Amino acid sequence: MSETSSNSDLERWGRRLVAAIFLGGQVIVHLLKGKIHRRNTLEQMATVGPESLLIALITAAFVGMVFTVQVAREFISLGAGNTVGGVLALALARELAPILTAVVLAGRIGSAFAAEIGTMRVTEQIDALYMLKTDPIDYLVIPRAIACCLMLPVLTLMSLITGLLGGLIISSSIYGISQSVFLDSVRNFLSVWDVCSAEIKAFCFGALIAVIGCSWGLTTSGGAKGVGQSTTTAVVTALLAIFISNFFLSWVMFQGTGSAVLQGL
């Protein structure tokens, strides 16, 4: 009985994942046609951006401080204390800032999208949109997709700066690394491409969060219980999509040999 239920849940998850892929294609087609509800888009940008800023910055600051605590003591013991800032900058730009900001938004925004649209589905508000000759993709999905794709790169850049400031405070106050040495290391190690790669990743993660959250909301059924299940599953699926896509993006961007650390020395 339990195995049958598990197989049924997995099959349902697979169908919803396929539906999300198709929804992503529909979003691209509709965007190419220029169908954008500007007011809805601005409202969603305010929700995704400013309202998520504080938690993203707090997360980035403490991640930067923890990373510095873990790295500085080891590097100082090896006589490489002057590279702490550069290593932190590379870690934040290439992985930590885009990934952690996306995780924060997946939990906060992806769940909200799934819950809001899922509630509209079970209360037949989506059907009412069709009756009014309004396409839910144009009215509900595209504004959210645009908001995530535009605001997540901005939040990622601010998280990168905040993480570096957190690392700077810890390295100078606890480990005696001067601010000038820390900042020089950041400038020597961090390249424009590293920052661009963070923005590219953030853009892709934003698209995944929006499409998965909206798709799970649109395919919700079963009343209030179904809304709760859709919300939980949407967040888990978005996190999986973020981590899996991050591997392939990193492979494309940073494969091959070479060392930013050696170039910065």
Summary of the structure (lengths in Angstrom):
residues: 265
radius of gyration: 21.2
end to end distance: 61.7
largest distance: 70.1
contacts: 937
relative contact order: 0.17
helix: 88%
strand: 0%
